[in-house]
């Protein structure tokens, strides 16, 4: 269990590092060229991947390592609040909902409208992962 948790933690940290690079690269970008739109799409894809790793992999493997039930994803999300990763577990649900909307958004115009939310929610995600990093260092799961 610990090996899987550490692998997912490492993947989460790497994913966030890539998201931060895209976040910086996309600051102030206007979707006025194909190149800029591709940068924004990469940013959104990295956001989505980070949310997936956090919710579907890391939180569940942390629950397993701490001998918690993993039958329902909502329980993992609620425990994230109890662990201090988020102020309110609904923040994680918002991240997941935006990720789902991005995955099913096929019209460029509607996708671009969501980029502002991706920026806003990425900032939240950075804070969440900082808290997770602190938790993991104190837990000694991945030495």
MOBEL-V993213 format. One record per residue. RES is the residue in three letters. D_FIRST is the distance of its C-alpha to the first C-alpha in whole Angstrom. Layout:
res=RES d_first=D_FIRST
res=RES d_first=D_FIRST
This chain:
res=UNK d_first=0
res=UNK d_first=4
res=UNK d_first=5
res=UNK d_first=5
res=UNK d_first=6
res=UNK d_first=9
res=UNK d_first=10
res=UNK d_first=11
res=UNK d_first=12
res=UNK d_first=14
res=UNK d_first=15
res=UNK d_first=16
res=UNK d_first=18
res=UNK d_first=20
res=UNK d_first=21
res=UNK d_first=23
res=UNK d_first=24
res=UNK d_first=26
res=UNK d_first=27
res=UNK d_first=28
res=UNK d_first=31
res=UNK d_first=32
res=UNK d_first=32
res=UNK d_first=35
res=UNK d_first=36
res=UNK d_first=37
res=UNK d_first=39
res=UNK d_first=42
res=UNK d_first=42
res=UNK d_first=44
res=UNK d_first=44
res=UNK d_first=47
res=UNK d_first=46
res=UNK d_first=44
res=UNK d_first=42
res=UNK d_first=41
res=UNK d_first=40
res=UNK d_first=38
res=UNK d_first=36
res=UNK d_first=36
res=UNK d_first=34
res=UNK d_first=32
res=UNK d_first=31
res=UNK d_first=30
res=UNK d_first=28
res=UNK d_first=26
res=UNK d_first=26
res=UNK d_first=25
res=UNK d_first=22
res=UNK d_first=21
res=UNK d_first=21
res=UNK d_first=19
res=UNK d_first=16
res=UNK d_first=16
res=UNK d_first=17
res=UNK d_first=15
res=UNK d_first=12
res=UNK d_first=11
res=UNK d_first=12
res=UNK d_first=11
res=UNK d_first=7
res=UNK d_first=8
res=UNK d_first=10
res=UNK d_first=7
res=UNK d_first=5
res=UNK d_first=9
res=UNK d_first=10
res=UNK d_first=12
res=UNK d_first=13
res=UNK d_first=13
res=UNK d_first=16
res=UNK d_first=18
res=UNK d_first=18
res=UNK d_first=20
res=UNK d_first=18
res=UNK d_first=16
res=UNK d_first=19
res=UNK d_first=21
res=UNK d_first=18
res=UNK d_first=18
res=UNK d_first=22
res=UNK d_first=21
res=UNK d_first=19
res=UNK d_first=22
res=UNK d_first=21
res=UNK d_first=24
res=UNK d_first=27
res=UNK d_first=27
res=UNK d_first=24
res=UNK d_first=27
res=UNK d_first=27
res=UNK d_first=23
res=UNK d_first=25
res=UNK d_first=28
res=UNK d_first=26
res=UNK d_first=25
res=UNK d_first=28
res=UNK d_first=30
res=UNK d_first=27
res=UNK d_first=28
res=UNK d_first=32
res=UNK d_first=31
res=UNK d_first=30
res=UNK d_first=33
res=UNK d_first=36
res=UNK d_first=38
res=UNK d_first=41
res=UNK d_first=41
res=UNK d_first=43
res=UNK d_first=41
res=UNK d_first=38
res=UNK d_first=40
res=UNK d_first=40
res=UNK d_first=37
res=UNK d_first=36
res=UNK d_first=37
res=UNK d_first=34
res=UNK d_first=32
res=UNK d_first=33
res=UNK d_first=33
res=UNK d_first=30
res=UNK d_first=28
res=UNK d_first=30
res=UNK d_first=28
res=UNK d_first=25
res=UNK d_first=25
res=UNK d_first=26
res=UNK d_first=22
res=UNK d_first=20
res=UNK d_first=22
res=UNK d_first=21
res=UNK d_first=18
res=UNK d_first=18
res=UNK d_first=20
res=UNK d_first=17
res=UNK d_first=14
res=UNK d_first=17
res=UNK d_first=18
res=UNK d_first=14
res=UNK d_first=14
res=UNK d_first=10
res=UNK d_first=11
res=UNK d_first=14
